[in-house]
Amino acid sequence: MSSPFHAGEQSVQTRAGVREKAEQTGTRLIRAFMPEQHREFFAQLPALLVAAVDGEGQPHASVLWGAAGFAWSPHPALLCVGARPQIDDPIASLLHPRAAVGLLGLEWPTRRRNRLNGRIVESDERGFSVAVAQSFGNCPKYIQARQWKVSPRLPGLMLEGHGLDDRWRGLVQAADTLFIASQSPDPRGGGVDISHRGGPPGFVDIGRDGRLWLPDYSGNRLFNTLGNLLSEPRCGLLVIDFSSGDLLHLQARAELVWPEQYAALGISAPPGAERMLALSPGRWMLRRARLPLAFAAPQVSPFLPEPGA
């Protein structure tokens, strides 16, 4: 049986000392179809996180939304999405037939999440459908639970620029959640992926070097995202302002930093971090008041590391 992991994922698993266990877990959990509970799960959601890649190989992260049922599965190997990106969304022109995409469904109040990677088979003005390549659930660690309700908004301005900028610095420094789009070109199993990262408010540190320092906490130890970034360091970040509905789309280049490198770099990791991601910011777009959902104050994840632990 061929491995569900490409060379980048296997390399990170080996260095973390979990290669054999990850293979056993991945072989059991990663499927080329959606189990019935996943098909029902996607049909309940008001929003989906989406990753796509442009013609230059740059991943982008975004979010689509609609009334519950806007995503549905007519077949275990197919997910249909009845929504299209707004015209100024960085993925607006990328959701075409044969395009590789990654999808993440997150049920905010329960912290439940499921991932799906595949290729678009059909696309029109109403939405698109994705043939499943990989489908698997993720643990609920580090997700802040949030109640939500529909809250129509008048879309605001779209700002853009390059590199670290005060117009979005505060949003990132206050965030407890971000999403990261990545890809691997490995023909033995590469694809596009979007994953959740969470922590205490302010868990993303903006260093003196101008990079965003993101702690990597203990998770499912499959290392899908880190394995992708080892193969292709370009990534796309999405940060949501849960109060205003603002969406920050940030292109970045990632460096995976292990504990034995900390001293040479003059850094220290926050409590609970097993390694760090250093993200050099590139082009960005800040789309004001775009997500038409209002969120209550978060219920903090019980898995967050204790300060000073």
ROROGU-818938 format. One line per 3 residues: number of its first residue (from 1); for each residue x, y, z of C-alpha. Coordinates in steps of 0.001 Angstrom, whole numbers. Example, Ala and Ser with C-alpha at 12.3 -4.5 7.8 and 13.67 -1.06 7.14 Angstrom:
1	12300:-4500:7800 ~ 13670:-1060:7140
END
This chain:
1	0:0:0 ~ 1385:3420:-952 ~ 1893:6020:1772
4	-698:8812:2152 ~ 2204:11204:2804 ~ 4591:12903:402
7	8330:13327:972 ~ 8037:16658:2799 ~ 5547:15293:5331
10	7644:12175:5836 ~ 10755:14272:6453 ~ 9105:16339:9206
13	7562:13217:10760 ~ 10989:11576:10846 ~ 12675:14579:12451
16	9890:14788:15052 ~ 10345:11087:15831 ~ 6804:10041:14864
19	7259:8640:11359 ~ 5984:5113:12016 ~ 3048:6234:14168
22	2051:8913:11636 ~ 2014:6324:8858 ~ -257:4057:10875
25	-2592:6937:11768 ~ -2672:8404:8275 ~ -3341:5083:6590
28	-6342:4623:8862 ~ -7767:8156:8823 ~ -7031:9654:5390
31	-9562:8478:2823 ~ -10303:9141:-857 ~ -13973:9677:31
34	-16067:11366:2695 ~ -17680:9173:5349 ~ -21355:9880:5903
37	-20755:11979:9013 ~ -18442:14296:7058 ~ -21003:14688:4282
40	-23631:15684:6842 ~ -21146:17956:8617 ~ -20333:20107:5580
43	-24040:20607:4861 ~ -24529:22250:8291 ~ -21913:24972:7957
46	-22345:28712:7261 ~ -18785:29079:5916 ~ -15893:27132:4383
49	-12203:27958:4419 ~ -10687:27567:955 ~ -7133:27340:-397
52	-6192:27709:-4051 ~ -2975:28358:-5982 ~ -2358:30959:-8678
55	-472:30518:-11953 ~ 2849:31367:-10310 ~ 2416:28691:-7634
58	1505:31074:-4814 ~ -1105:29646:-2399 ~ -3973:31865:-1239
61	-6376:31418:1683 ~ -9942:32690:1801 ~ -13429:31977:3134
64	-16761:31423:1390 ~ -20173:31555:3025 ~ -23871:30937:2520
67	-27002:29634:4186 ~ -26587:26243:5854 ~ -26688:23705:3044
70	-24726:25847:593 ~ -22182:22997:632 ~ -23495:19502:48
73	-22305:16083:-1034 ~ -24363:14181:-3629 ~ -21779:11370:-3559
76	-19078:10332:-1050 ~ -16361:11323:-3532 ~ -17820:14739:-4424
79	-18464:17988:-2537 ~ -20478:20781:-4149 ~ -20179:24399:-3014
82	-22962:26823:-3942 ~ -20971:30027:-3500 ~ -18490:32109:-5442
85	-15802:34498:-4168 ~ -16379:38229:-4352 ~ -14653:39869:-7299
88	-11777:41268:-5226 ~ -11125:37999:-3390 ~ -7622:36665:-4194
91	-9110:33274:-5150 ~ -11815:34762:-7411 ~ -10106:33673:-10642
94	-8590:30445:-9322 ~ -11620:28165:-8878 ~ -11708:26687:-12359
97	-12002:23064:-13571 ~ -8951:20910:-12786 ~ -7649:23427:-10231
100	-6335:21852:-7031 ~ -8028:23163:-3885 ~ -8081:22568:-164
103	-11211:22960:1950 ~ -11641:23153:5710 ~ -14986:22924:7444
106	-15064:24257:10992 ~ -18093:24102:13266 ~ -17257:27025:15522
109	-19516:26278:18526 ~ -18312:22659:18873 ~ -14695:23005:17645
112	-15283:20152:15215 ~ -13366:20342:11930 ~ -12863:18264:8805
115	-10521:18744:5859 ~ -10866:17864:2208 ~ -8343:18195:-615
118	-9023:17550:-4278 ~ -9570:19042:-7714 ~ -12441:21057:-9124
121	-14444:19112:-11693 ~ -17076:21723:-12561 ~ -17346:25471:-12011
124	-19857:28121:-13032 ~ -21365:31366:-11760 ~ -23262:29479:-9036
127	-20329:27623:-7503 ~ -18097:24616:-8040 ~ -17701:20926:-7223
130	-14615:19121:-5919 ~ -13586:15512:-6496 ~ -12155:14158:-3238
133	-8486:13173:-3157 ~ -8062:13196:625 ~ -10691:13514:3359
136	-9933:13413:7067 ~ -10935:14846:10405 ~ -8748:16980:12659
139	-8591:17169:16428 ~ -10272:20181:18102 ~ -7129:21400:19866
142	-6487:25151:20041 ~ -9803:26143:18446 ~ -11621:28910:20313
145	-15325:27996:20340 ~ -17572:30780:19046 ~ -21324:31115:18723
148	-22340:32880:15534 ~ -25323:34405:13767 ~ -25929:35845:10333
151	-25127:39564:10297 ~ -25364:41232:6870 ~ -22736:43915:6371
154	-22150:46662:3860 ~ -18820:45645:2272 ~ -16076:48162:2926
157	-12910:49161:1154 ~ -10177:46861:-51 ~ -6677:47958:950
160	-3488:46367:-339 ~ 250:46601:-55 ~ 3462:44646:462
163	5286:43653:3623 ~ 4671:44440:7275 ~ 2133:47257:7584
166	543:49125:10474 ~ -2843:48825:8760 ~ -3017:45153:9729
169	-374:44763:12434 ~ -2919:45234:15243 ~ -5281:42626:13817
172	-2525:40006:13720 ~ -1156:40883:17161 ~ -4618:40493:18744
175	-5572:37332:16836 ~ -6240:33971:18460 ~ -6890:32246:15126
178	-5442:32161:11644 ~ -5628:29895:8613 ~ -2718:28881:6432
181	-2861:27690:2806 ~ 24:25569:1554 ~ 849:23152:-1206
184	3339:20514:-2226 ~ 4296:19930:-5861 ~ 5393:16373:-5014
187	3868:14145:-7741 ~ 3686:11259:-5270 ~ 957:12911:-3267
190	1256:16661:-3366 ~ -1786:18878:-3291 ~ -3290:22025:-1808
193	-4262:22296:1831 ~ -5703:24788:4300 ~ -5316:24349:8029
196	-6243:26085:11271 ~ -3774:27551:13741 ~ -4883:28859:17110
199	-3521:29994:20437 ~ -3925:32639:23129 ~ -4662:36165:21862
202	-1348:37500:20621 ~ 70:34037:19926 ~ 1506:35359:16646
205	4516:37488:17516 ~ 5882:40086:15122 ~ 9631:39872:15611
208	12297:42516:15316 ~ 13214:40895:11991 ~ 9776:41824:10606
211	8655:38209:10424 ~ 5530:36708:11967 ~ 6565:34036:14474
214	3925:31342:14794 ~ 4235:28628:17470 ~ 3629:25050:16401
217	1887:23196:19216 ~ 1389:19461:19561 ~ -1411:18346:17229
220	-2275:15251:15240 ~ 1409:14812:14354 ~ 736:14163:10682
223	2495:17443:9797 ~ 563:18067:6587 ~ 1133:21818:6633
226	4748:21722:7807 ~ 5516:19011:5272 ~ 4054:21139:2501
229	6069:24166:3627 ~ 9253:22114:3635 ~ 8569:21291:-27
232	7262:24753:-991 ~ 7808:27576:1532 ~ 5328:29969:-66
235	1996:30088:1750 ~ -1120:32204:2129 ~ -2520:33379:5464
238	-6068:34411:6315 ~ -6812:36325:9520 ~ -10443:37098:10366
241	-11538:40017:12509 ~ -14453:38341:14282 ~ -15854:41686:15399
244	-15886:43618:12139 ~ -15866:40890:9499 ~ -12590:42225:8058
247	-10502:39670:6162 ~ -6716:39899:5882 ~ -5165:37854:3062
250	-1390:37762:3441 ~ 1138:36054:1201 ~ 4179:34810:3100
253	7289:32689:2899 ~ 7778:30194:5709 ~ 10856:28901:7491
256	10460:25979:9888 ~ 12622:26572:12968 ~ 13480:23728:15370
259	14476:24158:19049 ~ 18148:23486:18368 ~ 18165:26568:16106
262	16742:28990:18678 ~ 20037:30040:20279 ~ 21674:30900:16961
265	18658:32995:15983 ~ 18423:34659:19398 ~ 14812:33614:19961
268	12797:31752:22562 ~ 9556:29876:22028 ~ 6344:30563:23959
271	5009:27951:26406 ~ 3865:24754:24710 ~ 5512:25392:21334
274	7406:22390:19971 ~ 8890:24352:17071 ~ 8258:27687:15332
277	7246:28938:11917 ~ 8841:32198:10828 ~ 6693:33864:8152
280	8105:36662:5991 ~ 5169:38849:4868 ~ 4732:39642:1187
283	1757:41028:-716 ~ -1425:41540:1270 ~ -5062:42535:898
286	-7290:43798:3707 ~ -10964:43520:2728 ~ -13128:45455:5166
289	-16463:44164:6534 ~ -16738:41181:4199 ~ -17720:38198:6370
292	-21485:38476:7062 ~ -21343:36544:10335 ~ -21289:37988:13858
295	-19454:36037:16549 ~ -19880:36053:20313 ~ -16900:36237:22639
298	-14770:33096:22333 ~ -14778:30199:24742 ~ -11078:29566:25206
301	-9747:26172:24200 ~ -8883:24000:27220 ~ -5782:22827:25353
304	-4081:26207:25302 ~ -772:26128:27184 ~ -711:27807:30571
307	1200:31116:30608 ~ 4662:30532:31958 ~ 4268:26771:31804
END
